[in-house]
Amino acid sequence: MIRSTRILVNGVVAIGLALTFGACGSDSNPAGPNTGDSGTVVLTITIEAAGVSPKEVTISPGQRVRFTNNDSVSHTMFSDPHPAHTDCPGLNAIDLLNPGQSKTSNNMDNVRVCTYHDEQRDTDARYRGTIRVQ
């Protein structure tokens, strides 16, 4: 009976550790290249107090873009035009980014030029950028 209980406890501990460590590595480098759910490469746009960087990126159809907020304040990133946000709806998945947070757009499937802005600072050119899908 004691041996059976010990084996059961050891098995539960092993499963718990496997689940814990398996979950830890899912996004170890949020600011670098990553792979989205569909296997597409993600390019990263960083938001800082000085603005977005890079201001322009070019991606292939089907790729995604990751936004990382390295600023000390929140930013709300949306597709142009303000306030309709209809130009490139895939960018609207970014929405609110708190300091230190990263989010990935939906797949950018249509060949086009997408512009975006920070909803909270829609007239501030530092927080505007362009994504060329070609």
Secondary structure, DSSP 8 states (H G I E B T S, - for coil): -HHHHHHHHHHHHHHHHHHHHHHHTTTS-TTS-EE-TTS-EEEEEEEETTEEESSEEEE-TTBEEEEEE-SSS-EEEEESSTTT--S-GGGGGSEEE-TT-EEE---B-S-EEEEEEEGGGTT-GGGEEEEEE-
